Amino acid sequence: MTNESENHWSFFMSHWSFISITFLLNQEPTMKPLNIGLVGYGFMGRTHTNGYKRVNDFFPELKHRPVLKAICGRNEEQTRAFAEQWQYESIETDWRKLIARPDIDAIDICTPNNSHAEIAIAAAQAGKMVLCEKPLAMNPVEGQQMVDAIEKAQVANTVWYNYRRVPAVSLAKQLIDEGRLGRIFHYRANFLQDWTINADLPQGGAGLWRLDAASAGSGVTGDLLAHCIDTAVWLNGSINSVTAMTETFVKERKHNLTGKVEKVSIDDACAFLCRFGNGSLGLFESTRYARGHKALYTFEINGEKASIKWDLHDLHRLEYFDYSDNSLIRGWHQVHCTDGDMPYMGKWWVPGLQIGYEHTFVHQVADFIASVESGKSCSPTFREALETQKICEAVLDSAKCGQWKEIA
Ligand SMILES: NC(=O)c1ccc[n+]([C@@H]2O[C@H](COP(=O)([O-])OP(=O)(O)OC[C@H]3O[C@@H](n4cnc5c(N)ncnc54)[C@H](O)[C@@H]3O)[C@@H](O)[C@H]2O)c1
């Protein structure tokens, strides 16, 4: 051993008890575990897992630490590989076994839409907390059953409408609630993609379940407009009535599970008008056929005193027009949402440095844990997400019958 390494070693030995006591005092004894059992290791499985792993580093005030107890998937080899990569303690290949485990506190549902209800209801009945991906369910009937089960069991719950937790979107909510826009006249939202234009793209199975109505429930309405509706209702209040049109541009596609060419039953595109409870008018459009757009989620709100615009492609900026500004400098301002007094930003870097998409999931995990600790609900709850489901259903019904539909 060289002199230098001997010195390091003796330094470590003389300090080890101090280091370990300090570590123990500062860290572990104050943290309670929140044991997570996550179902589905796809896109959302990764974003949520990342949220659980990062949350305590940036929200040190939380008293619970998510523990990646078990990941559940149907393919054992792939599930094991995911567990190793993301450091889950164990795996399950049947979500029923996951729910039956006494060492799991919360079930996180990251599977396609047709499995949300069954898993969530069973988890609630077993007394587990439930975090469920959006859309809540395949339809409002199923959604109501989920709400009933969750509320009967009185378990903590939330639905991952994560765009609410983009700091600029949260700032929009703050500005509206402060009355800065005054009376609101218009709400406009788009969610545009272009990934299903190819008519040879099959439907169904891994990666393509969104094109199969049996797995997805609907097309862009439940997948994309559900996000726009959740944000809109959060920012601008309830929607009373809708009139919609939908189109399925490619009518038949080969089904990956049956191998046969089958009718396509999802909506490829949807546009709807609506009336909000506060008297404002809404205009929403979504499609997977807008060549050049990958995930263009935008909204604009026009009020009596001010307007707001936001664009997911530039998610850290909120555009703001204030009519009370001096006319010589009046115009659209770009608010770069990075200062520490802006929603969530005090938790991250220094002013001027932005955060991204993945942080919205860290924020939702943080808010969920805080809600568990305070006993308050974590919005959107299953009940709130059911409202969005009802609006989606009214949109699809209206498109079918060509009539205005009231929200039930
Ligand atoms: N909040 C958002 O912004 C957002 C974004 C994308 C997807 N989502 C939602 O998240 C959910 C999952 O979407 P995704 O993009 O992660 O899909 P994905 O296809 O990437 O992953 C789904 C996973 O679920 C697994 N799975 C399917 N059935 C299962 C079962 N019975 N048991 C265990 N595992 C099962 C699949 O094998 C796959 O690993 C959907 O409800 C979707 O609408 C939300």
The ligand as a MOL file (V3000), in Angstrom:
LIG
                    3D

  0  0  0     0  0            999 V3000
M  V30 BEGIN CTAB
M  V30 COUNTS 44 48 0 0 0
M  V30 BEGIN ATOM
M  V30 1 N -49.5760 10.4580 -19.5360 0
M  V30 2 C -49.1310 10.4380 -20.7890 0
M  V30 3 O -48.6830 11.4230 -21.3330 0
M  V30 4 C -49.1620 9.1350 -21.5450 0
M  V30 5 C -48.2880 8.9340 -22.6350 0
M  V30 6 C -48.2980 7.6870 -23.2610 0
M  V30 7 C -49.1600 6.7100 -22.8320 0
M  V30 8 N -50.0300 6.9520 -21.8040 0 CHG=1
M  V30 9 C -50.9510 5.8980 -21.3430 0
M  V30 10 O -50.1860 4.9060 -20.6460 0
M  V30 11 C -50.6930 3.6000 -20.8900 0
M  V30 12 C -49.5770 2.7480 -21.4810 0
M  V30 13 O -49.1060 3.3640 -22.6610 0
M  V30 14 P -47.5940 3.1500 -23.1650 0
M  V30 15 O -47.3480 4.1940 -24.1840 0
M  V30 16 O -46.6840 3.0320 -22.0030 0 CHG=-1
M  V30 17 O -47.7630 1.7430 -23.8730 0
M  V30 18 P -46.6500 0.7000 -24.2410 0
M  V30 19 O -47.2100 -0.1400 -25.3210 0
M  V30 20 O -45.3290 1.3640 -24.4450 0
M  V30 21 O -46.5190 -0.1700 -22.8890 0
M  V30 22 C -47.5920 -0.9270 -22.4060 0
M  V30 23 C -47.0140 -2.0530 -21.5840 0
M  V30 24 O -48.0670 -2.7860 -20.9700 0
M  V30 25 C -47.7700 -4.1880 -21.0760 0
M  V30 26 N -48.9970 -4.9320 -20.8680 0
M  V30 27 C -50.0810 -5.0090 -21.6570 0
M  V30 28 N -51.0170 -5.7890 -21.0770 0
M  V30 29 C -50.5010 -6.2080 -19.8930 0
M  V30 30 C -50.9660 -7.0380 -18.8490 0
M  V30 31 N -52.1670 -7.6020 -18.8930 0
M  V30 32 N -50.1520 -7.2830 -17.7790 0
M  V30 33 C -48.9290 -6.7070 -17.7170 0
M  V30 34 N -48.4310 -5.9050 -18.6880 0
M  V30 35 C -49.2070 -5.6670 -19.7550 0
M  V30 36 C -47.1300 -4.3050 -22.4380 0
M  V30 37 O -46.4210 -5.4940 -22.5780 0
M  V30 38 C -46.2150 -3.0530 -22.4150 0
M  V30 39 O -45.0040 -3.3230 -21.7330 0
M  V30 40 C -51.8980 3.7980 -21.8090 0
M  V30 41 O -53.0660 3.8240 -21.0510 0
M  V30 42 C -51.6510 5.1540 -22.4490 0
M  V30 43 O -52.8420 5.8050 -22.8450 0
M  V30 44 C -50.0260 8.1380 -21.1690 0
M  V30 END ATOM
M  V30 BEGIN BOND
M  V30 1 1 1 2
M  V30 2 2 2 3
M  V30 3 1 2 4
M  V30 4 1 4 5
M  V30 5 2 4 44
M  V30 6 2 5 6
M  V30 7 1 6 7
M  V30 8 2 7 8
M  V30 9 1 8 9
M  V30 10 1 8 44
M  V30 11 1 9 10
M  V30 12 1 9 42
M  V30 13 1 10 11
M  V30 14 1 11 12
M  V30 15 1 11 40
M  V30 16 1 12 13
M  V30 17 1 13 14
M  V30 18 2 14 15
M  V30 19 1 14 16
M  V30 20 1 14 17
M  V30 21 1 17 18
M  V30 22 2 18 19
M  V30 23 1 18 20
M  V30 24 1 18 21
M  V30 25 1 21 22
M  V30 26 1 22 23
M  V30 27 1 23 24
M  V30 28 1 23 38
M  V30 29 1 24 25
M  V30 30 1 25 26
M  V30 31 1 25 36
M  V30 32 1 26 27
M  V30 33 1 26 35
M  V30 34 2 27 28
M  V30 35 1 28 29
M  V30 36 1 29 30
M  V30 37 2 29 35
M  V30 38 1 30 31
M  V30 39 2 30 32
M  V30 40 1 32 33
M  V30 41 2 33 34
M  V30 42 1 34 35
M  V30 43 1 36 37
M  V30 44 1 36 38
M  V30 45 1 38 39
M  V30 46 1 40 41
M  V30 47 1 40 42
M  V30 48 1 42 43
M  V30 END BOND
M  V30 END CTAB
M  END
